[in-house]
């Protein structure tokens, strides 16, 4: 479901001429595809012809990608590269749109 929303949004961004957002979504979709290929063929010892990611797996991938962007932005800031840090933070903003709302400490 999340994966399909990302695919639909990619098409919308391309139609609207938003190349930056489209580029981020293309990168995320390629990570999904790589994970599907990795998952394919080795599920419970049985040969699987097609692997479909669950929403939990998609969210895990998005969390990892968001963490990568945050860490990269921090490194760029320490290296006095504000332009690259800003780019990473913009990518993080696009990715966060597809993450579920974070639970508070009380929840």
C-alpha distances in whole Angstrom, upper triangle without the diagonal:
4,5,5,6,9,10,11,12,14,16,17,18,20,21,22,24,23,23,23,19,18,20,18,15,17,18,15,13,17,16,13,15,18,16,15,19,20,18,19,23,23,21,24,27,25,25,21,21,17,15,11,10,9,7,10,12,9,11,14,14,14,16,19,18,19,22,23,23,25,28,28,29,31,33,34,35,38,39,39,37,35,34,32,31,30,27,26,25,24,21,20,20,17,15,16,14,11,12,12,16,19,21,24,27,28,24
4,5,5,6,9,10,10,12,15,15,16,18,20,21,22,20,21,20,16,16,17,15,12,14,15,12,11,15,14,11,14,17,15,15,18,19,18,20,23,24,22,25,28,27,26,22,22,18,16,12,10,9,6,10,10,7,8,12,11,10,13,15,15,15,18,20,20,21,24,25,25,28,30,30,31,34,35,35,33,31,30,28,27,26,24,22,21,20,17,17,16,14,12,12,11,7,9,10,13,16,19,22,25,26,23
4,5,5,6,9,10,11,13,14,15,17,19,20,21,19,19,19,15,14,15,14,10,12,13,9,8,11,11,8,10,13,12,12,15,17,16,17,21,22,21,24,26,25,24,20,19,16,13,10,8,9,8,11,10,7,9,12,11,10,14,15,14,16,19,19,19,22,24,24,25,28,29,29,31,34,34,35,32,31,30,27,27,26,23,21,22,20,17,17,17,14,12,14,12,9,11,13,17,19,22,25,28,29,26
4,5,5,6,9,10,11,12,14,16,17,18,20,19,19,19,16,14,16,15,11,13,15,12,10,13,14,11,13,16,15,14,17,20,18,19,23,24,23,26,28,27,25,21,20,16,15,12,11,11,10,14,14,11,13,16,15,14,17,19,18,19,22,23,22,25,27,27,28,31,32,32,34,37,37,38,35,33,32,29,29,28,25,24,24,22,19,19,19,16,14,16,14,11,14,15,19,21,24,27,30,32,28
4,5,5,6,8,10,10,12,14,15,16,18,16,17,17,14,13,15,14,10,13,15,12,11,15,15,13,15,18,18,17,20,22,21,22,26,27,26,29,31,30,29,25,24,20,18,15,14,14,11,15,15,12,13,16,15,13,16,19,17,17,21,22,21,23,26,26,26,29,31,31,32,35,36,36,33,31,29,28,27,25,23,22,22,19,17,17,16,13,12,13,11,8,12,13,16,19,22,25,28,30,27
4,5,5,6,9,10,10,12,14,15,16,14,14,14,11,10,12,10,7,9,11,9,8,12,12,11,13,16,16,16,19,20,20,21,25,26,25,29,31,30,28,25,24,20,18,15,13,14,12,15,14,11,12,15,13,11,15,16,14,15,19,19,18,20,23,23,23,26,28,27,29,32,32,33,30,28,26,24,24,23,20,19,19,17,14,15,14,10,10,12,10,8,11,14,17,19,22,26,29,30,28
4,5,5,7,9,10,11,13,14,15,14,14,15,12,10,12,12,8,9,11,10,8,11,13,11,12,15,16,15,18,20,20,21,24,26,25,29,30,29,27,24,22,18,17,14,14,15,14,17,16,13,15,17,15,14,18,19,17,18,21,21,21,23,26,25,26,29,30,30,32,34,35,35,32,30,28,26,26,25,22,21,22,19,16,18,17,13,13,15,14,12,15,17,20,23,26,29,32,34,31
4,5,5,6,9,10,11,12,14,14,15,16,13,11,14,14,10,11,15,13,11,15,17,15,16,19,20,19,21,24,23,24,27,29,28,32,34,32,30,27,25,21,20,17,17,17,16,19,19,15,17,20,18,17,20,22,20,20,24,24,23,25,28,28,28,31,32,32,33,36,37,36,33,32,29,28,28,26,23,23,23,20,18,19,18,14,15,16,14,12,16,18,21,24,27,30,33,34,32
4,5,5,6,8,10,10,12,11,12,13,9,8,11,11,8,10,13,12,11,15,16,15,17,20,20,20,23,25,25,26,29,31,30,33,35,34,33,29,27,24,22,19,18,19,17,20,19,16,16,19,18,15,19,20,18,18,22,22,20,23,26,25,25,28,30,29,30,33,34,33,30,28,26,25,25,22,20,20,19,16,15,16,15,11,12,14,11,10,14,16,19,22,25,28,31,33,30
4,5,5,6,9,10,10,9,9,11,8,5,8,9,6,7,11,10,9,12,15,14,15,18,19,19,21,23,24,25,28,30,30,33,35,34,32,28,26,23,22,19,18,20,18,21,20,16,17,20,17,15,19,20,17,18,21,21,19,22,25,24,24,27,29,27,29,32,32,32,29,27,25,23,23,22,19,19,19,16,14,16,15,11,12,15,13,12,16,19,21,24,27,30,33,35,33
4,5,5,6,9,10,10,11,13,11,8,11,12,10,10,14,14,12,15,18,17,17,20,22,21,23,26,26,26,30,32,32,35,37,35,33,29,27,24,23,21,20,22,20,23,23,19,21,23,21,19,23,24,21,22,25,25,23,26,29,27,27,31,32,31,33,36,35,35,32,30,27,26,27,25,22,22,22,19,17,20,18,15,16,18,16,15,19,22,24,27,30,33,36,38,36
4,5,5,6,9,9,11,13,10,9,12,13,11,13,16,16,15,18,20,19,20,23,24,24,26,29,29,29,33,35,34,38,39,38,36,32,30,27,26,23,23,23,21,24,24,20,21,24,22,20,23,25,22,22,26,25,23,26,29,28,27,31,32,31,32,35,35,35,31,29,27,26,26,24,21,22,22,18,17,19,17,14,16,18,15,15,19,21,23,26,29,32,35,37,35
4,5,5,6,5,7,9,7,6,9,11,9,11,14,14,14,17,19,19,20,23,24,24,26,28,29,30,33,35,35,38,40,39,37,33,31,28,27,24,23,24,22,25,24,20,21,24,21,19,22,23,20,20,23,23,21,23,26,25,24,28,29,27,29,32,32,31,28,26,23,22,23,20,18,19,19,15,14,16,15,12,14,16,14,15,18,21,23,26,29,32,35,37,35
4,5,5,6,7,10,9,6,9,12,10,11,14,15,14,16,19,19,20,22,24,24,26,28,29,29,33,35,35,39,40,39,36,33,31,28,27,25,24,26,24,27,26,22,23,26,23,21,24,25,22,22,26,25,22,25,28,26,26,30,30,29,30,34,33,32,29,27,24,23,24,22,19,20,21,17,16,19,18,14,17,19,17,18,21,24,26,29,32,35,38,40,38
4,5,8,9,13,12,10,13,15,14,14,18,19,18,20,23,22,23,26,27,27,29,31,32,32,36,38,38,41,43,41,39,35,33,30,29,27,27,28,26,29,28,25,26,28,26,24,27,28,25,25,29,28,26,28,31,30,29,33,34,32,33,37,36,35,32,30,27,26,27,25,22,23,24,20,19,22,20,17,19,22,19,20,23,26,28,31,34,37,40,42,39
4,6,9,11,10,10,13,15,14,15,18,19,19,21,24,24,24,27,29,29,31,33,34,34,38,39,39,43,45,43,41,38,36,32,31,29,28,29,27,30,29,25,26,29,26,24,27,28,24,24,28,27,25,27,30,28,27,31,32,30,31,35,34,33,30,28,25,25,25,23,20,22,22,18,18,20,18,15,18,20,18,19,23,25,26,29,33,35,38,40,38
4,6,9,9,9,11,13,14,14,17,18,18,20,23,23,24,26,28,29,30,32,33,34,38,39,40,43,45,43,41,38,36,33,32,30,29,30,28,30,30,26,27,29,26,24,26,27,24,24,27,26,23,26,29,26,26,29,30,28,29,33,32,31,27,25,22,22,23,21,18,20,20,17,17,20,18,15,18,21,19,20,24,26,28,30,34,36,39,41,40
4,6,6,6,9,10,11,12,15,16,17,18,20,21,22,25,26,27,29,31,32,33,36,38,38,41,43,42,40,37,35,32,30,28,27,28,26,28,27,23,24,26,23,20,23,24,20,20,23,23,20,22,25,23,22,26,27,25,26,29,29,28,24,22,19,19,20,17,15,17,17,13,13,16,14,12,15,17,15,17,20,23,25,27,31,33,36,38,36
4,6,5,6,9,10,10,12,14,15,16,18,20,21,22,24,25,27,28,30,31,34,36,36,40,41,41,38,35,33,30,29,27,26,28,26,28,26,23,23,25,22,20,23,23,19,19,22,21,18,21,24,21,21,24,25,23,25,28,27,26,23,21,18,17,19,17,13,15,16,13,12,15,15,12,15,18,17,18,21,24,26,28,32,34,37,39,37
4,5,5,6,9,10,11,13,14,16,17,19,20,22,23,25,26,28,29,30,34,35,36,39,40,40,38,35,34,31,29,27,25,27,25,26,25,21,21,23,20,17,20,20,16,16,19,18,15,17,20,18,17,21,21,19,21,24,24,23,19,18,15,14,15,13,10,11,12,9,8,12,12,9,12,15,15,16,19,22,24,25,29,31,34,36,35
4,5,5,6,9,10,11,12,14,16,17,18,20,21,23,25,26,27,29,32,33,33,37,38,38,36,33,32,28,26,24,22,23,21,23,22,18,18,20,18,15,17,18,15,14,18,17,14,17,20,18,17,21,22,21,22,26,25,25,21,20,17,16,16,14,11,12,12,9,8,11,10,7,9,12,11,12,15,19,20,22,26,28,31,34,32
4,5,5,6,9,10,10,12,14,15,16,18,20,21,22,24,25,26,30,31,32,35,37,36,34,31,29,26,24,22,21,23,21,23,22,18,19,21,18,16,19,19,16,16,20,18,16,19,22,20,20,24,25,23,25,28,28,27,24,22,20,18,19,17,14,15,15,12,10,13,13,10,11,14,13,14,17,20,22,25,28,31,34,36,34
4,5,5,6,9,10,11,13,14,15,17,19,20,21,23,24,26,29,30,31,35,36,35,33,30,29,26,24,23,21,23,22,23,21,18,19,20,17,15,18,18,14,15,18,16,14,18,20,17,18,22,22,20,23,26,25,25,21,20,18,16,17,16,12,13,14,12,9,13,13,10,11,15,15,15,18,21,24,25,29,31,34,37,35
4,5,5,6,9,10,11,13,14,16,17,19,20,21,23,24,28,29,29,33,34,34,32,29,28,25,23,21,19,21,19,20,18,15,16,17,14,12,14,14,10,11,14,13,11,14,17,15,15,19,20,19,21,24,23,24,20,19,17,15,15,14,11,10,12,9,6,9,10,7,8,11,12,12,14,18,20,22,25,28,30,33,31
4,5,5,6,9,10,10,12,14,15,16,18,20,21,22,26,27,27,31,32,32,30,27,25,22,20,18,16,18,16,18,16,13,14,16,13,11,14,14,11,12,16,15,14,17,19,18,18,22,23,22,24,27,27,27,24,23,21,18,19,18,14,14,15,12,9,11,12,8,8,12,11,10,13,17,19,21,25,27,30,32,30
4,5,5,6,9,10,10,12,14,15,16,18,20,21,24,26,26,30,31,30,28,25,24,21,19,18,17,19,18,20,18,14,16,17,14,13,16,16,13,15,18,16,15,19,21,19,20,23,24,23,26,28,28,28,25,24,22,19,20,19,16,15,17,15,12,14,15,12,11,15,15,14,16,20,23,24,28,31,33,36,34
4,5,5,6,9,10,11,13,14,15,17,19,20,23,24,25,29,30,30,28,25,24,21,19,18,16,19,18,19,16,13,15,15,12,11,14,13,10,12,15,13,12,16,17,16,17,21,21,20,23,25,25,26,22,22,20,17,18,18,14,13,15,14,10,12,14,12,10,14,15,14,16,19,22,23,27,29,32,34,32
4,5,5,6,9,10,11,13,14,15,17,18,22,23,23,26,28,28,26,23,22,19,17,15,13,15,14,15,13,10,11,12,8,8,11,11,8,10,13,12,12,15,17,16,18,21,21,21,24,26,26,27,24,23,22,19,19,19,16,14,15,14,10,11,13,10,8,12,13,11,12,16,19,20,24,26,29,31,29
4,5,5,6,9,10,10,12,14,15,16,20,21,21,25,26,26,24,21,20,16,14,13,12,14,14,15,13,10,12,13,10,10,14,14,11,14,17,16,16,19,21,20,21,24,25,25,27,30,30,31,27,27,25,22,22,22,19,17,19,17,14,15,16,13,11,15,15,12,14,18,21,22,26,29,31,33,31
4,5,5,6,9,10,11,12,14,15,18,20,21,24,25,25,23,20,19,16,15,14,13,16,16,17,14,12,15,15,11,12,15,14,12,15,17,15,16,20,20,19,21,24,24,24,27,29,29,30,27,27,25,22,23,23,19,18,20,19,15,16,18,16,14,17,18,16,17,21,24,25,28,31,33,36,33
4,5,5,6,9,10,11,12,14,18,18,19,22,24,24,22,19,19,16,14,13,11,14,14,15,11,10,12,11,8,9,12,11,9,12,14,13,14,17,18,17,20,22,22,23,26,27,27,29,26,26,25,21,22,22,19,17,19,18,15,15,18,15,13,16,17,15,15,19,22,22,25,29,30,33,31
4,5,5,6,9,10,10,12,16,17,17,20,22,21,20,17,16,13,11,10,8,11,11,12,9,7,10,11,8,9,13,12,11,14,16,15,17,20,21,21,23,25,25,26,29,30,31,32,29,29,28,24,24,25,22,20,21,20,17,17,19,16,13,16,17,14,15,17,21,22,25,28,30,32,29
4,5,5,6,9,10,10,14,15,16,20,21,20,18,15,14,11,10,9,9,13,14,15,12,11,14,14,11,13,16,15,14,17,19,18,19,23,23,23,25,28,28,28,31,33,33,34,31,31,30,26,27,27,24,22,24,23,19,20,22,19,16,19,20,17,18,21,24,26,28,32,33,36,33
4,5,5,6,9,10,13,14,15,19,20,19,17,15,15,13,11,11,11,14,16,16,12,12,15,14,11,13,16,14,13,17,18,17,19,22,22,22,24,27,26,27,30,31,31,33,30,31,29,26,26,27,24,22,24,23,20,20,23,20,18,21,22,19,20,22,26,26,29,32,34,36,34
4,5,5,6,8,12,12,13,16,17,17,16,14,14,12,9,9,8,11,13,13,9,9,12,11,9,12,14,13,13,16,17,17,19,21,22,22,25,27,27,28,30,32,32,34,31,32,30,27,27,28,25,22,24,24,20,20,22,20,17,20,21,18,18,20,24,24,26,30,31,33,31
4,5,5,6,10,11,11,15,16,15,14,11,11,8,5,6,6,10,13,13,10,10,14,13,11,14,17,16,16,19,21,20,22,25,25,25,28,30,30,31,34,35,35,37,35,35,33,30,30,31,28,25,27,26,23,23,25,22,19,22,22,19,19,21,25,26,28,31,33,35,32
4,5,5,8,10,12,15,15,15,12,10,10,9,7,9,10,14,16,17,13,14,17,16,14,17,20,18,18,21,23,21,24,26,27,26,29,31,31,32,35,36,36,38,35,36,34,31,31,32,29,27,29,28,25,25,27,25,22,24,25,22,23,25,28,29,31,35,36,38,36
4,6,8,8,10,13,14,14,12,11,12,11,9,11,11,14,17,16,13,14,17,15,13,17,18,17,17,21,21,20,23,25,25,25,28,30,30,31,34,35,35,37,35,35,34,31,31,32,29,27,28,29,25,25,27,25,22,25,26,23,23,25,28,28,30,33,34,37,34
4,6,6,7,10,11,11,10,9,10,9,6,8,8,11,14,14,11,13,16,14,13,17,19,17,18,22,22,22,24,27,27,27,30,32,32,33,36,37,37,39,37,37,36,33,33,34,31,28,30,30,26,26,28,26,23,25,26,22,22,24,27,27,29,32,33,35,32
4,6,7,11,11,10,8,6,6,6,5,8,10,13,17,17,14,15,19,18,16,20,22,21,21,25,26,25,27,30,30,30,33,35,35,36,39,40,40,42,40,40,39,35,35,36,33,31,32,32,28,28,30,28,25,27,28,24,25,26,30,30,32,36,37,39,36
4,6,9,8,7,5,5,6,8,8,12,13,16,20,20,17,19,22,21,20,23,25,24,24,28,28,28,30,33,33,33,36,38,37,39,42,42,42,45,43,43,42,38,38,39,37,34,36,36,32,32,34,32,29,31,31,28,28,30,33,33,35,38,39,41,38
4,6,6,6,6,7,10,11,10,13,14,16,19,19,16,18,21,20,19,23,24,22,24,27,27,27,30,32,32,32,35,37,36,38,41,42,42,44,42,43,42,38,38,39,37,34,36,36,32,32,34,32,29,30,31,28,28,29,32,32,33,37,37,39,36
4,5,6,7,7,10,10,9,11,12,14,17,17,14,17,20,18,19,22,23,22,24,27,27,27,30,32,32,33,36,37,37,39,42,42,43,45,43,44,43,39,39,40,37,35,36,36,32,32,34,32,28,30,31,27,26,27,30,30,31,35,35,37,34
4,5,8,9,13,14,12,15,15,16,19,18,17,20,22,21,21,25,25,25,27,30,30,30,33,34,34,36,38,39,40,42,44,44,45,48,46,46,46,42,41,43,40,37,38,39,35,34,36,35,31,32,33,29,29,29,32,32,33,36,36,37,34
4,7,9,13,14,14,17,18,19,23,22,20,22,25,23,23,27,28,27,29,32,32,32,35,36,36,37,40,41,41,43,45,46,46,49,47,48,47,43,43,44,42,39,40,41,37,36,39,37,33,35,36,32,31,32,35,35,36,39,39,41,38
4,6,10,12,12,15,17,18,22,22,20,22,25,24,24,27,29,28,29,32,33,33,36,38,37,38,41,42,42,44,47,47,48,50,48,49,48,44,44,45,42,40,41,41,37,37,39,37,33,35,36,32,32,32,36,36,37,40,41,42,39
4,7,9,10,14,16,18,22,22,20,22,25,24,24,27,29,27,29,32,33,32,35,37,37,37,40,42,42,43,46,47,47,49,47,48,46,43,43,44,41,38,40,40,36,36,38,35,32,34,35,31,31,32,36,36,38,41,42,43,40
4,6,7,10,13,15,19,19,17,19,22,22,21,24,26,25,26,29,30,30,32,35,35,36,38,40,40,41,44,45,45,48,45,45,44,41,41,41,39,36,38,37,33,33,35,32,30,31,32,28,28,29,33,34,35,39,40,41,38
4,7,10,13,16,20,21,18,19,23,23,22,25,27,26,27,30,31,31,33,35,36,36,38,41,40,42,44,46,46,48,45,45,44,40,40,41,38,36,37,37,33,33,35,32,29,31,31,28,29,30,34,35,36,40,41,43,40
4,7,10,13,16,18,15,16,20,20,19,21,24,24,24,27,28,28,30,33,33,33,36,38,38,39,42,43,43,45,42,42,41,38,38,38,35,33,34,33,30,30,31,28,26,28,28,24,25,26,30,31,33,37,38,40,37
4,7,10,13,14,12,13,16,16,15,18,20,20,21,24,25,25,27,29,30,30,33,35,35,36,39,40,41,42,40,40,38,35,35,35,33,30,31,31,27,27,28,26,23,25,25,21,22,23,27,28,30,33,35,36,33
4,6,10,11,10,10,14,14,14,16,18,19,19,22,23,24,25,28,29,29,31,33,34,35,37,39,40,41,39,38,37,34,33,33,31,28,29,29,25,25,26,23,20,22,22,18,19,20,24,25,27,30,32,34,30
4,7,8,6,6,10,11,10,12,15,15,16,18,20,21,22,24,25,26,28,30,31,32,34,36,37,38,36,35,34,31,31,31,28,26,26,26,22,22,23,21,17,19,19,15,15,17,20,21,23,27,29,30,27
4,5,5,6,9,10,11,12,14,16,17,18,20,21,23,24,26,27,29,31,32,33,35,37,38,39,37,36,35,32,31,31,29,27,27,26,23,22,23,21,18,18,18,14,14,14,18,19,21,24,26,27,24
4,5,5,6,9,10,10,12,14,15,16,18,20,21,22,24,26,27,29,30,31,33,35,36,37,35,34,33,30,29,29,27,24,24,24,21,19,20,18,15,15,15,11,11,11,14,16,17,21,23,24,21
4,5,5,6,9,10,10,12,14,15,16,18,20,21,23,24,26,27,29,30,32,33,35,36,34,33,33,30,29,29,27,24,24,24,21,19,20,19,15,15,16,12,11,11,14,14,16,19,21,22,19
4,5,5,6,9,10,11,12,14,15,17,19,20,21,23,24,26,27,29,30,32,33,35,33,32,32,29,27,28,26,23,23,23,20,18,20,18,15,16,17,13,12,13,16,17,18,22,23,25,22
4,5,5,6,9,10,11,12,14,15,17,18,20,21,23,25,26,27,29,31,32,33,31,30,29,26,25,25,23,20,20,20,17,16,17,15,12,13,13,10,9,11,15,16,18,21,23,25,22
4,5,5,6,9,10,10,12,14,15,16,18,20,21,23,24,26,27,29,30,31,29,28,28,25,24,24,22,19,19,19,16,14,15,14,10,10,11,8,6,8,11,12,14,18,20,22,19
4,5,5,6,9,10,11,12,14,15,17,18,20,21,23,24,26,27,29,30,29,28,28,25,23,24,22,19,19,20,17,15,17,16,12,12,14,11,9,11,14,13,15,18,20,22,20
4,5,5,6,9,10,11,12,14,15,17,18,20,21,23,24,26,27,29,26,26,26,22,21,22,20,17,17,18,15,13,15,14,10,12,14,11,10,13,16,16,18,21,23,25,23
4,5,5,6,8,10,11,12,14,15,16,18,20,21,23,25,26,27,25,24,23,20,19,19,17,14,14,15,12,10,12,11,7,8,10,8,7,10,13,13,16,19,21,24,22
4,5,5,6,9,10,11,12,14,15,17,18,20,21,23,24,26,24,23,23,20,18,19,18,14,14,15,13,10,12,12,9,8,11,10,7,10,12,11,14,17,18,21,19
4,5,5,6,9,10,11,12,14,15,17,18,20,21,23,24,23,22,22,19,18,19,17,14,14,16,13,11,14,14,10,11,14,13,11,14,16,15,17,20,21,24,22
4,5,5,6,9,10,11,12,14,15,16,18,20,21,23,20,20,19,16,15,16,14,11,12,13,10,8,11,11,8,10,13,12,11,14,16,16,19,21,23,26,25
4,5,5,6,9,10,11,13,14,15,17,19,20,21,19,18,18,15,13,14,13,9,9,11,8,6,9,9,6,7,11,10,9,12,14,13,17,19,20,24,22
4,5,5,6,8,10,11,12,14,15,17,18,20,19,18,19,16,13,15,14,11,11,13,11,8,12,13,10,10,14,14,12,15,15,14,17,19,20,23,22
4,5,5,6,9,10,11,12,14,15,16,18,17,17,17,13,12,14,13,9,10,13,10,9,13,13,11,12,16,16,15,18,19,18,21,22,23,27,26
4,6,5,6,9,10,10,12,14,15,16,14,14,14,11,9,10,9,5,7,9,7,6,10,11,9,11,14,15,14,17,18,18,21,22,24,27,26
4,5,5,6,9,10,11,13,14,15,14,13,14,12,9,10,11,7,7,10,9,7,10,12,11,11,15,16,14,17,17,16,19,20,21,25,25
4,5,5,6,9,10,11,12,14,13,14,15,12,10,12,13,9,10,13,12,10,14,16,14,15,18,19,17,20,20,19,22,22,23,27,27
4,5,5,6,9,10,10,12,11,11,12,9,7,10,10,7,9,12,11,10,14,15,14,16,19,20,19,22,23,21,25,25,26,30,30
4,5,5,6,9,10,10,9,8,10,7,4,7,8,6,6,10,10,9,12,14,14,15,18,20,19,22,22,21,24,25,26,29,29
4,5,5,6,9,10,10,10,12,10,7,10,12,9,10,13,14,12,15,17,17,17,20,22,21,23,23,21,24,24,25,28,29
4,5,5,6,9,9,10,12,10,8,12,13,10,12,15,15,14,17,20,19,20,23,24,23,26,26,24,27,27,28,32,32
4,5,5,6,5,7,8,6,5,9,10,9,11,14,14,14,17,19,19,20,23,24,24,27,27,26,29,29,30,34,34
4,5,5,6,6,9,8,6,9,11,11,11,14,15,15,17,20,20,20,23,25,24,27,27,25,28,28,29,32,33
4,5,8,9,12,11,9,13,15,14,14,18,19,18,20,23,23,23,26,28,27,29,29,27,30,30,30,34,34
4,6,8,11,10,9,13,14,14,15,18,19,19,21,24,24,25,28,29,29,31,31,30,33,33,33,37,37
4,6,9,9,9,11,14,14,15,17,19,19,21,23,24,25,27,29,29,32,31,30,33,33,34,37,38
4,5,6,6,9,10,11,12,15,16,17,19,21,21,23,25,27,27,30,30,29,32,33,34,37,38
4,6,5,6,9,10,10,12,14,15,16,18,20,21,23,25,25,28,28,27,30,31,32,35,36
4,5,5,6,9,10,11,13,14,15,17,19,20,22,24,25,28,28,28,31,32,34,37,37
4,5,5,6,9,10,11,12,14,16,17,18,21,22,23,26,27,26,30,31,32,36,35
4,5,5,6,9,10,10,12,15,15,16,19,21,21,24,24,23,27,27,29,32,32
4,5,5,6,9,10,10,13,14,15,17,20,20,23,23,23,26,27,29,32,32
4,5,5,6,9,10,11,13,14,16,18,19,22,23,23,27,28,30,33,33
4,5,5,6,9,10,11,12,15,16,17,20,21,21,24,25,27,30,30
4,5,5,6,9,10,10,13,15,15,18,18,18,22,23,25,28,27
4,5,5,7,9,10,11,14,15,18,18,19,23,24,26,29,29
4,5,5,6,9,10,12,13,17,18,18,22,24,26,29,28
4,5,5,6,9,10,11,14,15,15,19,20,23,26,25
4,5,5,7,9,10,13,13,14,18,20,22,25,24
4,6,6,8,10,13,14,16,20,22,25,27,25
4,5,6,7,11,12,14,17,20,22,25,23
4,5,5,8,9,10,14,16,19,22,20
4,6,8,9,12,15,18,21,23,21
4,7,9,12,15,18,21,23,21
4,6,8,12,15,17,20,17
4,6,9,12,15,17,14
4,6,9,13,14,12
4,6,9,11,10
4,7,8,6
4,5,5
4,6
4
